[in-house]
Every structure is written in structure tokens, then in C-alpha cells.
Amino acid sequence: MTDRNDDRFVDDAPFDPQASVQQLERADLDAPNWVLVWRKFRTHKLGLISGIFLLLCYLMLPFAGFIAPYGPNERNGEHLYAPPQSVNWFHEGAFIGPYVYPIVAEADLETFQWKFVPDTEDPRPIRFFCEGSEYRLAGLIPTDTHLFCAPEGATLFLWGSDRLGRDIFSRILYGAQLSLTVGLIGISVSFFLGILFGSMAGYFGGRIDWVINRVIEVLRSLPELPLWLALSAAVPSNWSPVAVFFIISIILGILDWPGLARSVRAKFLSLREEEYVRAAEMMGASSGRVIRKHLLPNFMSHLIASATLSIPAMILGETALSFLGLGLRAPAVSWGVMLNDAQNLASIEIYPWTAIPMLPIIIIVLAFNFLGDGLRDSLDPYQQ
């Protein structure tokens, strides 16, 4: 005797793969635009990894003083040009946690240089959540608590020290606060000017377009590096490091906007003839509203990709000016200032760790370029 209840669980409808594909395509059409962009961007592994890395770097900036074991200008006169110290975990086969060996300076009578010899018989455990030099957490809260500090009676130079006995690792962390921020300020100035003048030239045309194009041509005809040098040299030497930082950021932004303005102008020249723009104008929308609500959103993908590709140019510009001594100045700390201290090739040959500040510059610039490539591919509607 058969059980008729079993028929309720039998599905005689055949599986149609074409129908399933059509359902997925309809789901994609109904999804918000940012969801589609994210789906495409996460397939770009190099861009995704670079974006996560840069996000962590910028989230770390307010806590640079907490992570750094020393202050940015804290000196140790007995350990000039000290080599990088290794962090060890086992001593004579026994696990004792992270520790370093104290280093002792000895004179080399053959080369007339100081050599630092580790005392391998005296391991010193690294201290955690300890008191050190004072700093401001997130630039607001004064404190002296550090994530880790040098052991009592020893030093902790993870990447060595410079000619004044300052910890390179700590100075790189503090320098990131200025070197990474200068790109954001500079790109903000550049995008404001580029979008403003480019949209005016492309939307209104006529005499306004002619004047803006002549200004762009004059600025682009000037050699960039000498112009940087001339404007930076005009900054008074008695200004505070903060004032110099902001004026350098503004200079970089002012010199970078012509390229973006031309791109915005070319795009607006084609978009202003679209039917939806004409319809908005006939309904009484002002020029400013048409530009903000109808033209710029259609150009936003290019702007986002341009921003990620322009920030490394700002960082390299600040680094070049500071390296030449015309950008940020001591006691301000940036990667360019650190390279300015290490521009003596003879000292780099003897003490190669003084050139370590080049590494974060290279890594950050590459990360921004990879992120920009990923965003450009994800925001391109014609990219499969």
C-alpha cells in the first residue's frame, strides 16, 4: 500500500539554469549602486588589500604616540647611530617573553667608529602599558602611557637610531601624522578649485570658459618643481611648524587643480546637452542645482578614482620639498624631514638603517595606486 503523503514532497518541475541566471540578473538590477561597486571591488584583491591597509594606517594616526616607545624628538646621547635591535622570545632555551639585549658602545680603533655590542648574558624584558614621554592622544588628551617601552637600563631601537640618538621607528610613526594628512588637505583644496572652475568652464562656456582655459594653460606651462621651490621659499622662516604644514598643503593643492579642472570641463561639455539636463533647466532649476544634482553625480566615479591617485602625488610633493629643506622644518617630524637628515650618502653607506623612512613612502604610494586602480575598474560601467 503506497503512502500518498509522500507525493507532497515530490517536485516534478525541472531545473532551469537560464531562469536562475535571469533571477540573479534582476536581483543585480534592483541592488543599490554602491552594492554593485562593492561586489566588483572585492574581486580586485590587490585593491582590496591596499584599501584595508590604508584604512588601518589612517586609523592608527591618532594613536601614534601611544604605539611609539619614544617621543619624536627624544634623544639618547650615548646611542648615536645605534643599529636596529632584535626582539627575542627565548633565552638559553627558556621562554621568557619579548626581551632585548642591552647594547654597549665600544670604540673601533681601526675605523674610528663606535660599534654597539649586545650583552647576550643580560636579557631585559620589554615593558608594556608603561609610562614614557608625554604626548596628546588624538591631539587632545595629554597622557604619558605607551603600548610598550624600553626595559629598565636598556634601549629599544627597533629600526635603529639617527645621528642625534632619536628612535627611527617612533619618528616614522609621528611623521605619518603629517605625511599622510598633507595629502588629504592638499586634495581637498585641489578638488574644490578643480571642480569649481572646471564645472563653470564646461557648463557656462563662452568668455568664462576662455578665461579659465587661459589660466589653466599658464599654470601648466610653468615648470612644477621650480614653482614649488619658489612658493615654499616664500614662506617666512619664523612661522610655526603647524602654519608651515598648512601652507605647504595649500600650495600643493593650488598647483594640482588644473588637470582635474580640464577633466571636469570636458565631461560637462558633453553632459550639458543631455535631455535630463535640459529638462531640469526648463523646470526652472538654477545653474548651481543642475551642476550639483545632475552633472556632478554622473562624474563622481572619475572623481573618486582621481582622488586616490592624486593623494600619493601630494605625499611625494611634501616629501620632495622637505627633503630639499623647503618644506616642513624641525622640530616638525615628517618622512621628508627624516630623509633630509639622512641625505648624506656616506652616512647611509655606513648606517643603512637611516634610509628606512623611504620604505613607508614607497609602500603608501603603491597602496594608493593599487587602490585607485581597483576603484577605477569597479566604478567603470563598461568594465566587465
Backbone hydrogen bonds, N-H to C=O, Kabsch-Sander energy under -0.5 kcal/mol:
donor,donor_aa,acceptor,acceptor_aa,energy
4,R,2,T,-0.8
6,D,3,D,-1.3
7,D,4,R,-1.5
8,R,5,N,-1.1
9,F,6,D,-1.3
10,V,7,D,-1.2
11,D,9,F,-0.6
12,D,10,V,-0.7
20,S,16,D,-1.6
21,V,17,P,-2.1
22,Q,18,Q,-2.1
23,Q,19,A,-2.1
24,L,20,S,-2.0
25,E,21,V,-2.3
26,R,22,Q,-2.3
27,A,23,Q,-2.1
28,D,24,L,-2.0
29,L,25,E,-2.0
30,D,26,R,-1.7
31,A,27,A,-0.9
36,L,32,P,-1.5
37,V,33,N,-2.3
38,W,34,W,-2.3
39,R,35,V,-2.3
40,K,36,L,-1.8
41,F,37,V,-2.6
42,R,38,W,-2.5
43,T,40,K,-0.6
44,H,41,F,-1.5
45,K,43,T,-1.4
48,L,44,H,-2.6
49,I,45,K,-2.7
50,S,46,L,-2.1
51,G,47,G,-2.3
52,I,48,L,-2.3
53,F,49,I,-2.4
54,L,50,S,-2.6
55,L,51,G,-2.2
56,L,52,I,-2.2
57,C,53,F,-2.0
58,Y,54,L,-2.4
59,L,55,L,-2.2
60,M,56,L,-1.4
61,L,57,C,-0.8
63,F,60,M,-1.6
64,A,61,L,-1.5
67,I,63,F,-2.0
68,A,64,A,-2.5
74,E,71,G,-0.9
76,N,164,L,-0.5
79,H,76,N,-1.9
81,Y,162,D,-2.5
82,A,79,H,-0.9
85,Q,157,F,-3.0
88,N,86,S,-0.6
88,N,99,Y,-2.8
91,H,94,A,-2.9
94,A,91,H,-1.6
96,I,89,W,-2.2
96,I,94,A,-0.6
97,G,89,W,-0.9
99,Y,88,N,-2.2
100,V,124,R,-2.1
104,V,117,V,-2.5
106,E,115,K,-3.3
108,D,113,Q,-2.9
109,L,107,A,-0.8
112,F,108,D,-2.0
113,Q,108,D,-0.8
115,K,106,E,-3.4
117,V,104,V,-2.9
117,V,115,K,-0.6
119,D,102,P,-3.0
120,T,118,P,-1.2
122,D,119,D,-1.7
124,R,100,V,-2.6
126,I,98,P,-2.1
127,R,149,C,-1.2
129,F,147,L,-2.2
130,C,146,H,-1.1
132,G,144,D,-2.7
135,Y,143,T,-2.5
137,L,135,Y,-0.6
137,L,141,I,-3.4
138,A,62,P,-2.3
139,G,136,R,-1.9
140,L,137,L,-1.9
141,I,137,L,-2.2
143,T,135,Y,-2.6
146,H,130,C,-2.9
147,L,66,F,-3.6
149,C,127,R,-2.5
154,A,151,P,-1.8
158,L,156,L,-0.9
160,G,157,F,-0.7
161,S,82,A,-2.4
162,D,166,R,-1.7
165,G,162,D,-1.7
168,I,160,G,-2.3
171,R,167,D,-1.9
172,I,168,I,-2.3
173,L,169,F,-1.7
174,Y,170,S,-2.3
175,G,171,R,-2.8
176,A,172,I,-1.5
177,Q,173,L,-0.7
177,Q,174,Y,-0.9
178,L,174,Y,-0.6
178,L,175,G,-0.6
179,S,175,G,-2.8
180,L,176,A,-2.2
182,V,178,L,-2.2
183,G,179,S,-0.6
184,L,180,L,-0.7
185,I,181,T,-2.2
186,G,182,V,-2.4
187,I,183,G,-2.3
188,S,184,L,-1.6
189,V,185,I,-2.1
190,S,186,G,-2.6
191,F,187,I,-2.6
192,F,188,S,-2.1
193,L,189,V,-2.3
194,G,190,S,-2.9
195,I,191,F,-2.6
196,L,192,F,-2.0
197,F,193,L,-2.6
198,G,194,G,-2.1
199,S,195,I,-2.2
200,M,196,L,-1.7
201,A,197,F,-2.5
202,G,198,G,-2.4
203,Y,199,S,-2.4
204,F,200,M,-1.9
205,G,200,M,-0.8
205,G,201,A,-0.9
208,I,205,G,-0.8
209,D,205,G,-1.1
210,W,206,G,-2.0
211,V,207,R,-2.5
212,I,208,I,-2.4
213,N,209,D,-2.3
214,R,210,W,-1.9
215,V,211,V,-2.1
216,I,212,I,-2.4
217,E,213,N,-2.4
218,V,214,R,-2.2
219,L,215,V,-2.4
220,R,216,I,-2.6
221,S,217,E,-1.3
222,L,218,V,-0.7
222,L,219,L,-0.7
227,L,223,P,-1.6
228,W,224,E,-2.5
229,L,225,L,-2.6
230,A,226,P,-2.6
231,L,227,L,-2.5
232,S,228,W,-2.7
233,A,229,L,-2.4
234,A,230,A,-1.0
235,V,232,S,-1.3
239,W,236,P,-1.3
244,V,240,S,-2.3
245,F,241,P,-2.3
246,F,242,V,-2.1
247,I,243,A,-2.3
248,I,244,V,-2.4
249,S,245,F,-2.1
250,I,246,F,-2.3
251,I,247,I,-2.3
252,L,248,I,-2.4
253,G,249,S,-2.0
254,I,250,I,-2.7
255,L,251,I,-1.9
256,D,252,L,-0.6
256,D,253,G,-0.7
257,W,253,G,-0.7
260,L,256,D,-0.7
261,A,257,W,-2.5
262,R,258,P,-2.0
263,S,259,G,-1.5
264,V,260,L,-2.6
265,R,261,A,-2.5
266,A,262,R,-2.4
267,K,263,S,-1.9
268,F,264,V,-2.5
269,L,265,R,-2.1
270,S,266,A,-1.0
271,L,267,K,-2.2
272,R,268,F,-2.4
273,E,270,S,-0.8
274,E,271,L,-2.0
278,R,274,E,-1.9
279,A,275,E,-2.7
280,A,276,Y,-1.8
281,E,277,V,-2.1
282,M,278,R,-2.3
283,M,279,A,-1.5
284,G,281,E,-1.4
285,A,280,A,-2.2
290,V,286,S,-2.4
291,I,287,S,-2.3
292,R,288,G,-2.4
293,K,289,R,-3.1
294,H,290,V,-1.7
295,L,290,V,-1.7
296,L,291,I,-2.7
298,N,295,L,-0.6
299,F,296,L,-1.9
300,M,296,L,-0.6
300,M,297,P,-0.7
303,L,299,F,-1.6
304,I,300,M,-2.5
305,A,301,S,-2.0
306,S,302,H,-2.4
307,A,303,L,-2.2
308,T,304,I,-1.8
309,L,305,A,-1.3
310,S,306,S,-1.5
311,I,307,A,-1.9
314,M,310,S,-1.7
315,I,311,I,-2.2
316,L,312,P,-2.6
317,G,313,A,-2.0
318,E,314,M,-2.4
319,T,315,I,-2.3
320,A,316,L,-2.5
321,L,317,G,-2.3
322,S,318,E,-2.7
323,F,319,T,-2.4
324,L,320,A,-1.9
325,G,322,S,-0.9
326,L,321,L,-2.7
327,G,321,L,-1.1
332,A,329,R,-2.0
334,S,332,A,-0.5
338,M,334,S,-2.1
339,L,335,W,-2.0
340,N,336,G,-1.9
341,D,337,V,-1.5
342,A,338,M,-0.9
343,Q,340,N,-1.0
345,L,343,Q,-0.8
348,I,344,N,-1.8
349,E,345,L,-2.1
350,I,346,A,-1.5
351,Y,347,S,-3.7
354,T,351,Y,-1.9
355,A,352,P,-1.7
356,I,353,W,-1.4
358,M,355,A,-1.8
359,L,356,I,-2.1
361,I,357,P,-0.9
362,I,358,M,-2.2
363,I,359,L,-2.6
364,I,360,P,-2.6
365,V,361,I,-2.3
366,L,362,I,-2.3
367,A,363,I,-2.4
368,F,364,I,-2.4
369,N,365,V,-2.1
370,F,366,L,-2.6
371,L,367,A,-2.4
372,G,368,F,-2.6
373,D,369,N,-2.2
374,G,370,F,-2.2
375,L,371,L,-2.5
376,R,372,G,-2.4
377,D,373,D,-2.2
378,S,374,G,-2.0
379,L,375,L,-2.4
380,D,376,R,-0.7
383,Q,380,D,-1.4
